[in-house]
Amino acid sequence: MIVHDHIDTVSAISTRTRRSATQRRAIATRDGIASAAAEHFNTVGYAGARIADIVATTGVSKGSMYHHFPSKESLAQYLVQGWGTVLVDTIADVTAADEPALRQVASVQRRLAEIITQDHVARAGLILSLERAVDESAKVYTAWTSAVSVIVEDAIRAGQLDDTAEHSRLGETLCAGFVGAVHVATSLGEPETISRRVDDLLMLWLGSDPAMPVAAR
């Protein structure tokens, strides 16, 4: 899995079901900080965000904040890694299904849109993944584009899409359009429109029903 190469699983807190009370409290504190920070980043952007403001909204001490996240950059990177995990899981689930490649392309983007609409933490991770101060080489975003492009190539080989330069760039186009839709919806305070905007983008490329593969135009 291409996306998985850029997810830092070593630093993640264990997901084993047996945890001590101290571990559970630490995880709850970390998740609360991440959630508040995501809301703050979505509202004011990375450049405008301040650790002091995030601390104020969470109610945790500054010491607790710096114990989990020693800098604003580390906090943003954590959110990006979370978004990367969403990508890995979603793409793995979709590609495991026995469906035509073109339908998989649409399914990946639609499922991600649903998650981003409902989950402000994942939404912040996506937006922050293109902040140069957070991920200078945009590794997670590039891995997402590459993974979708692999599925597009399968669709071209299967004859579901014509082998054109435009279609060869379809993975890149759809991911860029997805990010644009999320940025616009977030900036306007309309996250509930994300799925509709992504569906419109898919419709332009894949036909009247984004969930169904159609003959190449």
Secondary structure as a PSIPRED ss2 file (coil, helix, strand):
# PSIPRED VFORMAT (PSIPRED V4.0)

   1 M C   1.000  0.000  0.000
   2 I C   1.000  0.000  0.000
   3 V H   0.000  1.000  0.000
   4 H H   0.000  1.000  0.000
   5 D H   0.000  1.000  0.000
   6 H H   0.000  1.000  0.000
   7 I C   1.000  0.000  0.000
   8 D C   1.000  0.000  0.000
   9 T C   1.000  0.000  0.000
  10 V C   1.000  0.000  0.000
  11 S C   1.000  0.000  0.000
  12 A C   1.000  0.000  0.000
  13 I C   1.000  0.000  0.000
  14 S C   1.000  0.000  0.000
  15 T C   1.000  0.000  0.000
  16 R C   1.000  0.000  0.000
  17 T C   1.000  0.000  0.000
  18 R C   1.000  0.000  0.000
  19 R C   1.000  0.000  0.000
  20 S C   1.000  0.000  0.000
  21 A H   0.000  1.000  0.000
  22 T H   0.000  1.000  0.000
  23 Q H   0.000  1.000  0.000
  24 R H   0.000  1.000  0.000
  25 R H   0.000  1.000  0.000
  26 A H   0.000  1.000  0.000
  27 I H   0.000  1.000  0.000
  28 A H   0.000  1.000  0.000
  29 T H   0.000  1.000  0.000
  30 R H   0.000  1.000  0.000
  31 D H   0.000  1.000  0.000
  32 G H   0.000  1.000  0.000
  33 I H   0.000  1.000  0.000
  34 A H   0.000  1.000  0.000
  35 S H   0.000  1.000  0.000
  36 A H   0.000  1.000  0.000
  37 A H   0.000  1.000  0.000
  38 A H   0.000  1.000  0.000
  39 E H   0.000  1.000  0.000
  40 H H   0.000  1.000  0.000
  41 F H   0.000  1.000  0.000
  42 N H   0.000  1.000  0.000
  43 T H   0.000  1.000  0.000
  44 V H   0.000  1.000  0.000
  45 G H   0.000  1.000  0.000
  46 Y H   0.000  1.000  0.000
  47 A H   0.000  1.000  0.000
  48 G H   0.000  1.000  0.000
  49 A C   1.000  0.000  0.000
  50 R C   1.000  0.000  0.000
  51 I H   0.000  1.000  0.000
  52 A H   0.000  1.000  0.000
  53 D H   0.000  1.000  0.000
  54 I H   0.000  1.000  0.000
  55 V H   0.000  1.000  0.000
  56 A H   0.000  1.000  0.000
  57 T H   0.000  1.000  0.000
  58 T H   0.000  1.000  0.000
  59 G C   1.000  0.000  0.000
  60 V C   1.000  0.000  0.000
  61 S C   1.000  0.000  0.000
  62 K H   0.000  1.000  0.000
  63 G H   0.000  1.000  0.000
  64 S H   0.000  1.000  0.000
  65 M H   0.000  1.000  0.000
  66 Y H   0.000  1.000  0.000
  67 H H   0.000  1.000  0.000
  68 H H   0.000  1.000  0.000
  69 F C   1.000  0.000  0.000
  70 P C   1.000  0.000  0.000
  71 S C   1.000  0.000  0.000
  72 K H   0.000  1.000  0.000
  73 E H   0.000  1.000  0.000
  74 S H   0.000  1.000  0.000
  75 L H   0.000  1.000  0.000
  76 A H   0.000  1.000  0.000
  77 Q H   0.000  1.000  0.000
  78 Y H   0.000  1.000  0.000
  79 L H   0.000  1.000  0.000
  80 V H   0.000  1.000  0.000
  81 Q H   0.000  1.000  0.000
  82 G H   0.000  1.000  0.000
  83 W H   0.000  1.000  0.000
  84 G H   0.000  1.000  0.000
  85 T H   0.000  1.000  0.000
  86 V H   0.000  1.000  0.000
  87 L H   0.000  1.000  0.000
  88 V H   0.000  1.000  0.000
  89 D H   0.000  1.000  0.000
  90 T H   0.000  1.000  0.000
  91 I H   0.000  1.000  0.000
  92 A H   0.000  1.000  0.000
  93 D H   0.000  1.000  0.000
  94 V H   0.000  1.000  0.000
  95 T H   0.000  1.000  0.000
  96 A H   0.000  1.000  0.000
  97 A C   1.000  0.000  0.000
  98 D C   1.000  0.000  0.000
  99 E C   1.000  0.000  0.000
 100 P C   1.000  0.000  0.000
 101 A H   0.000  1.000  0.000
 102 L H   0.000  1.000  0.000
 103 R H   0.000  1.000  0.000
 104 Q H   0.000  1.000  0.000
 105 V H   0.000  1.000  0.000
 106 A H   0.000  1.000  0.000
 107 S H   0.000  1.000  0.000
 108 V H   0.000  1.000  0.000
 109 Q H   0.000  1.000  0.000
 110 R H   0.000  1.000  0.000
 111 R H   0.000  1.000  0.000
 112 L H   0.000  1.000  0.000
 113 A H   0.000  1.000  0.000
 114 E H   0.000  1.000  0.000
 115 I H   0.000  1.000  0.000
 116 I H   0.000  1.000  0.000
 117 T H   0.000  1.000  0.000
 118 Q H   0.000  1.000  0.000
 119 D C   1.000  0.000  0.000
 120 H H   0.000  1.000  0.000
 121 V H   0.000  1.000  0.000
 122 A H   0.000  1.000  0.000
 123 R H   0.000  1.000  0.000
 124 A H   0.000  1.000  0.000
 125 G H   0.000  1.000  0.000
 126 L H   0.000  1.000  0.000
 127 I H   0.000  1.000  0.000
 128 L H   0.000  1.000  0.000
 129 S C   1.000  0.000  0.000
 130 L C   1.000  0.000  0.000
 131 E C   1.000  0.000  0.000
 132 R C   1.000  0.000  0.000
 133 A C   1.000  0.000  0.000
 134 V C   1.000  0.000  0.000
 135 D C   1.000  0.000  0.000
 136 E C   1.000  0.000  0.000
 137 S C   1.000  0.000  0.000
 138 A C   1.000  0.000  0.000
 139 K H   0.000  1.000  0.000
 140 V H   0.000  1.000  0.000
 141 Y H   0.000  1.000  0.000
 142 T H   0.000  1.000  0.000
 143 A H   0.000  1.000  0.000
 144 W H   0.000  1.000  0.000
 145 T H   0.000  1.000  0.000
 146 S H   0.000  1.000  0.000
 147 A H   0.000  1.000  0.000
 148 V H   0.000  1.000  0.000
 149 S H   0.000  1.000  0.000
 150 V H   0.000  1.000  0.000
 151 I H   0.000  1.000  0.000
 152 V H   0.000  1.000  0.000
 153 E H   0.000  1.000  0.000
 154 D H   0.000  1.000  0.000
 155 A H   0.000  1.000  0.000
 156 I H   0.000  1.000  0.000
 157 R H   0.000  1.000  0.000
 158 A C   1.000  0.000  0.000
 159 G C   1.000  0.000  0.000
 160 Q C   1.000  0.000  0.000
 161 L C   1.000  0.000  0.000
 162 D C   1.000  0.000  0.000
 163 D C   1.000  0.000  0.000
 164 T C   1.000  0.000  0.000
 165 A H   0.000  1.000  0.000
 166 E H   0.000  1.000  0.000
 167 H H   0.000  1.000  0.000
 168 S H   0.000  1.000  0.000
 169 R C   1.000  0.000  0.000
 170 L H   0.000  1.000  0.000
 171 G H   0.000  1.000  0.000
 172 E H   0.000  1.000  0.000
 173 T H   0.000  1.000  0.000
 174 L H   0.000  1.000  0.000
 175 C H   0.000  1.000  0.000
 176 A H   0.000  1.000  0.000
 177 G H   0.000  1.000  0.000
 178 F H   0.000  1.000  0.000
 179 V H   0.000  1.000  0.000
 180 G H   0.000  1.000  0.000
 181 A H   0.000  1.000  0.000
 182 V H   0.000  1.000  0.000
 183 H H   0.000  1.000  0.000
 184 V H   0.000  1.000  0.000
 185 A H   0.000  1.000  0.000
 186 T H   0.000  1.000  0.000
 187 S H   0.000  1.000  0.000
 188 L C   1.000  0.000  0.000
 189 G C   1.000  0.000  0.000
 190 E C   1.000  0.000  0.000
 191 P H   0.000  1.000  0.000
 192 E H   0.000  1.000  0.000
 193 T H   0.000  1.000  0.000
 194 I H   0.000  1.000  0.000
 195 S H   0.000  1.000  0.000
 196 R H   0.000  1.000  0.000
 197 R H   0.000  1.000  0.000
 198 V H   0.000  1.000  0.000
 199 D H   0.000  1.000  0.000
 200 D H   0.000  1.000  0.000
 201 L H   0.000  1.000  0.000
 202 L H   0.000  1.000  0.000
 203 M H   0.000  1.000  0.000
 204 L H   0.000  1.000  0.000
 205 W H   0.000  1.000  0.000
 206 L H   0.000  1.000  0.000
 207 G C   1.000  0.000  0.000
 208 S C   1.000  0.000  0.000
 209 D C   1.000  0.000  0.000
 210 P C   1.000  0.000  0.000
 211 A C   1.000  0.000  0.000
 212 M C   1.000  0.000  0.000
 213 P C   1.000  0.000  0.000
 214 V C   1.000  0.000  0.000
 215 A C   1.000  0.000  0.000
 216 A C   1.000  0.000  0.000
 217 R C   1.000  0.000  0.000
